[in-house]
Amino acid sequence: MDAITVRFQDNVLKRIDESIAEHNFNSRTEFIREAVRDKLATLSKEDLINEFLKFRGKAKKSTTYEDNLKTKEIVGKELMEELEKQFS
């Protein structure tokens, strides 16, 4: 593991210290590591959403509201059947 130096303004450090006490972190290092992990996870989610949105409107077929309801009903039934198999 590599070490890095990070400088924060006093008001940011105060907020970090308050959060450490409030949320039971062991140290500033643990808090900062967790914050970085959270930010990386958020960026990954945003990348996936943006990739998904590239396909929006690309379908050759348009669907009606009724078509969407029928699809939701079919998928819901399939899901319930699968859950019943797993938990029965």
Secondary structure as GFF3:
##gff-version 3
##sequence-region A 1 88
A	DSSP	alpha_helix	10	23	.	.	.	ID=ss1
A	DSSP	alpha_helix	28	53	.	.	.	ID=ss2
A	DSSP	alpha_helix	65	87	.	.	.	ID=ss3
###
